[in-house]
């Protein structure tokens, strides 16, 4: 149980408190932990200073995403019970200490400490921090759940927009990379993010029991069979086919996006290395920041659009058009830098939109009762994708490089694999139907999700 300053009872909003202060609190945490998407900026400095391969330098990122999903799944019930302030504090402590341990690992040339610190401990901070505001936002914005979660989760996608140029400037050009410089960068990141996340910890509030937006009344008939007025517990949700179909949808959509995102900086350099207009290190860092921007904006724009067109339709866009964009990259190779960048931007906007829309999709199917805990369990799909995406792209690129291939040939096989995964995800989304009433909770059980642990 959380006690004192962190206890849920200490953050119940007083009458008249503005619900619009909750998204900034969520953003303070999500913009910080969103640094994860700028990991590719650290890859080449680590490879040069510690003598790593591309596959080895991806290990902290892969473990971080695995731990994100696992900590979100197993910690979801604790987050619901103890409240968002407790969750944000735990996230801050783990995420920041992960950076500090990584700094020690680089300084002592013990790479396993970087993997353990940023990937293991920091990954727990990623998972708990990621789900910390989701249920609270849905309760504050029952009238606009897609928009509300999109605002917060937008921060996770946009974290690299800040971290990528900041980290690149701190690391300097490749000629100045050193063990001391990389260690210092990790140290400074850990300290600064601790301060910034504390702002969210202090600001966050939960609505009082029975609160609802002024002038808003729950609908008993949404005119959409996919939106339920019933509630399903987290325990029952994982027994439904809908949960596992959404698991496949999220896993394959994330795999397709994260493979590019984790290797974005070296990938664009490799793609155009043999052309008349190669991409330098600074420009590659700008590409990472650009992808972060579209990842961030996609989370808000597409999730808000889902409130109008429906969750199932918006996932048809993410998966179907995403597969076509990958096909364009595979067929045009390095013929046009503009086409490559635009396709990558759209793919990453769909990737971000998929994350931001899924809490509202879960709310539509399973109700608000334990949606935070259900969301945490679904994020195990992210864990799997965090291994699959980077493994597919890095392992194939390393093997192709060993075979003497260069440029787009390093990635062509990976691109077609991603197309196949998106097609499978598209089919899974088509199979989603309303949840069978046998899984619904009795009408009297629509209590706050934090009461799940009994």
Residue pairs with C-beta under 8 A, 6 or more apart in sequence:
1 7
1 81
1 82
2 8
2 82
2 83
2 85
2 86
4 10
5 85
6 82
6 83
6 85
6 86
6 89
7 82
7 83
7 85
7 86
8 81
8 82
8 83
8 85
8 86
8 206
8 450
10 85
11 83
11 84
11 85
11 204
11 205
11 206
12 205
12 206
12 207
12 208
13 19
13 205
13 206
13 207
13 208
13 211
15 208
17 205
19 140
19 141
19 207
19 213
21 203
21 205
22 133
22 136
22 137
22 140
22 204
22 205
23 137
23 148
23 151
23 152
24 200
24 203
25 84
25 88
25 133
25 199
25 200
25 203
25 204
25 205
26 132
26 133
26 136
26 137
26 151
26 152
26 155
26 200
26 204
27 151
27 152
27 154
27 155
27 200
28 155
28 196
28 197
28 199
28 200
28 203
29 88
29 91
29 92
29 129
29 132
29 133
29 155
29 197
29 200
29 201
30 129
30 130
30 133
30 152
30 153
30 154
30 155
30 156
30 159
31 155
31 156
31 158
31 159
31 162
31 196
32 92
32 95
32 129
32 159
32 193
32 196
32 197
33 91
33 95
33 125
33 126
33 129
33 130
33 156
33 159
34 155
34 156
34 157
34 158
34 159
34 160
34 163
34 292
34 296
35 159
35 160
35 162
35 163
35 167
35 189
35 193
36 61
36 64
36 65
36 68
36 126
36 156
36 159
36 160
37 156
37 157
37 159
37 160
37 163
37 261
37 288
37 291
37 292
37 295
38 159
38 160
38 163
38 164
38 167
38 288
38 292
39 60
39 61
39 64
39 262
40 261
40 262
40 263
40 264
40 265
40 266
40 288
41 163
41 164
41 167
41 168
41 171
41 265
41 285
41 288
42 57
42 167
42 171
42 182
42 185
43 54
43 57
43 58
43 263
43 265
43 266
44 57
44 174
44 177
44 265
44 266
44 281
45 171
45 174
45 177
45 181
45 182
46 52
46 57
46 106
46 111
46 114
46 182
47 53
47 54
47 56
47 57
48 174
48 177
49 106
49 177
49 178
49 179
49 182
50 106
50 109
50 111
50 179
52 111
53 398
54 263
54 266
54 394
54 397
54 398
55 391
55 394
55 395
55 398
56 111
58 262
58 263
58 390
58 391
58 394
59 115
59 119
60 102
60 114
60 115
60 117
60 118
60 119
61 119
61 262
61 386
61 390
62 119
62 386
62 387
62 390
62 391
63 115
63 119
63 120
63 123
64 118
64 119
64 120
64 122
64 123
64 126
64 386
65 123
65 126
65 258
65 382
65 383
65 385
65 386
65 387
66 119
66 123
66 383
66 386
66 387
67 119
67 120
67 122
67 123
67 124
67 126
67 127
67 383
68 123
68 126
68 127
68 130
68 379
68 382
68 383
68 386
69 127
69 379
69 380
69 381
69 382
69 383
69 384
69 386
70 127
70 380
70 383
71 123
71 124
71 126
71 127
71 128
72 127
72 128
72 130
72 131
72 375
72 376
72 377
72 379
72 380
72 382
73 127
73 376
73 377
73 379
73 380
73 383
74 376
75 87
75 124
75 127
75 128
75 131
75 376
76 131
76 234
76 372
76 373
76 374
76 375
76 376
76 377
77 234
77 373
77 376
77 452
77 453
78 87
79 86
79 87
79 128
79 131
79 132
79 135
79 372
79 373
79 376
80 135
80 370
80 372
80 373
80 448
80 449
80 450
80 452
81 450
81 451
81 452
81 453
82 450
83 136
83 206
83 450
84 132
84 133
84 135
84 136
84 204
84 206
85 201
85 204
87 128
87 129
87 131
87 132
88 129
88 132
88 133
88 197
88 200
88 201
88 204
89 201
90 124
90 125
90 128
91 125
91 126
91 128
91 129
91 132
91 197
92 125
92 129
92 193
92 194
92 197
92 198
92 201
93 125
94 121
94 122
94 124
94 125
94 128
95 122
95 125
95 126
95 129
95 193
95 197
96 125
96 190
96 191
96 193
96 194
96 197
97 117
97 121
97 122
97 190
98 117
98 118
98 119
98 120
98 121
98 122
98 123
98 125
98 190
99 117
99 118
99 122
99 186
99 187
99 189
99 190
99 193
100 117
100 186
100 187
100 190
100 191
101 113
101 114
101 116
101 117
101 118
101 121
102 113
102 114
102 117
102 118
102 122
102 186
102 190
103 183
103 184
103 186
103 187
103 190
104 110
104 113
104 117
104 183
105 111
105 112
105 113
105 114
105 115
105 116
105 117
106 114
106 179
106 182
106 183
106 186
107 179
107 180
107 183
109 179
114 186
118 186
127 376
127 379
129 197
130 153
130 156
130 379
131 372
131 375
131 376
131 379
133 152
133 204
134 149
134 152
134 153
134 359
134 371
134 372
134 375
135 368
135 371
135 372
135 375
135 449
136 204
136 206
137 145
137 148
137 149
137 151
137 152
138 145
138 148
138 149
138 359
138 360
138 363
138 368
138 371
138 372
139 206
139 207
139 368
140 148
140 207
141 147
141 148
141 213
142 212
142 213
142 216
142 218
142 368
143 213
143 216
144 304
144 307
145 307
145 359
145 360
145 363
146 303
146 304
146 305
146 306
146 307
146 311
146 356
146 357
146 360
147 300
147 303
147 304
147 307
149 303
149 356
149 357
149 359
149 360
150 299
150 300
150 301
150 302
150 303
150 304
150 356
150 357
151 300
153 299
153 303
153 352
153 355
153 356
153 359
154 296
154 297
154 299
154 300
154 352
154 356
155 296
156 299
156 355
157 292
157 295
157 296
157 297
157 298
157 299
157 352
157 355
157 356
158 292
158 293
158 295
158 296
158 297
158 299
159 292
160 288
160 289
160 291
160 292
160 295
161 289
161 292
161 293
161 296
163 189
164 285
164 288
164 289
164 292
165 285
165 286
165 289
167 185
167 189
168 281
168 282
168 285
170 181
170 184
170 185
170 188
171 177
171 181
171 182
171 185
172 181
173 281
173 282
174 281
209 448
212 218
218 229
219 229
220 229
222 229
224 310
224 364
225 434
226 310
226 311
226 312
226 364
226 365
226 432
226 434
227 364
228 364
228 365
228 366
228 367
228 434
228 435
228 440
229 367
230 367
230 435
230 437
230 440
230 441
231 366
231 367
231 368
231 369
231 370
231 440
231 441
231 445
231 446
232 240
232 365
232 366
232 367
232 369
232 370
232 374
232 435
232 439
232 440
232 441
233 369
233 370
233 441
233 445
233 452
234 370
234 373
234 374
234 377
234 449
234 452
235 452
236 439
236 441
237 243
237 362
237 366
237 370
237 374
237 377
237 439
238 244
238 374
238 377
239 439
240 435
240 436
240 439
241 431
242 365
242 366
242 432
242 433
242 435
243 374
243 377
243 378
245 428
245 429
245 431
245 432
246 358
246 361
246 362
246 365
246 378
246 428
246 432
247 378
247 380
247 381
248 381
248 424
248 425
248 428
249 315
249 319
249 354
249 425
249 428
249 429
249 432
250 354
250 355
250 358
250 378
250 379
250 381
250 382
250 385
251 381
251 382
251 384
251 385
251 388
251 425
252 319
252 385
252 421
252 422
252 424
252 425
252 428
253 315
253 318
253 319
253 322
253 350
253 351
253 354
253 422
253 425
254 351
254 354
254 355
254 381
254 382
254 385
254 386
254 389
255 384
255 385
255 388
255 389
255 392
255 418
255 421
256 322
256 326
256 347
256 351
256 389
256 418
256 421
256 422
257 295
257 347
257 348
257 350
257 351
257 352
257 354
257 389
258 351
258 385
258 386
258 389
258 390
259 388
259 389
259 390
259 392
259 393
259 414
259 418
260 267
260 291
260 344
260 347
260 348
260 393
261 291
261 295
261 348
261 351
261 389
262 389
262 390
262 393
262 394
263 390
263 393
263 394
263 397
264 284
264 287
264 288
264 291
264 344
265 281
265 284
265 285
265 287
265 288
266 284
267 393
267 411
268 279
268 283
268 284
268 287
268 340
268 341
269 278
269 279
269 280
269 281
269 284
270 397
270 406
270 407
270 410
270 411
271 279
271 333
271 334
271 340
271 407
271 408
271 411
272 278
272 279
272 334
272 337
272 340
272 407
273 279
273 406
273 407
274 334
274 406
274 407
275 334
275 337
275 407
277 337
279 287
279 337
287 341
287 344
290 341
290 345
291 344
291 345
291 348
294 345
294 346
294 348
294 349
294 352
295 348
295 349
295 351
295 352
296 352
297 349
297 352
298 348
298 349
298 350
298 351
298 352
298 353
298 356
299 352
299 353
299 355
299 356
300 356
301 349
301 353
302 314
302 317
302 318
302 349
302 350
302 352
302 353
302 356
302 357
303 314
303 353
303 356
303 357
303 360
305 314
306 313
306 314
306 357
306 360
306 361
307 360
311 357
311 360
311 361
311 364
312 361
312 429
312 432
314 353
314 357
315 354
315 357
315 361
315 429
316 426
316 429
316 430
317 350
318 350
318 351
318 353
318 354
319 350
319 422
319 423
319 425
319 426
319 429
320 422
320 426
321 346
321 350
322 346
322 347
322 350
322 351
322 422
323 419
323 422
323 423
323 426
325 343
325 346
325 347
326 343
326 347
326 415
326 416
326 418
326 419
326 422
327 415
327 419
328 339
328 343
329 339
329 340
329 343
329 344
329 415
330 412
330 415
330 416
330 419
332 339
332 340
333 407
333 408
333 412
334 340
334 407
334 408
358 375
358 378
359 371
359 375
362 371
362 374
362 375
362 378
363 371
365 432
365 434
365 435
366 374
366 435
367 441
367 446
368 446
368 449
369 441
369 445
369 446
369 447
369 449
370 449
370 452
371 449
372 449
373 449
373 452
392 414
392 417
392 418
393 411
393 414
396 410
396 411
396 413
396 414
397 410
397 411
397 414
400 409
400 410
400 411
400 413
401 410
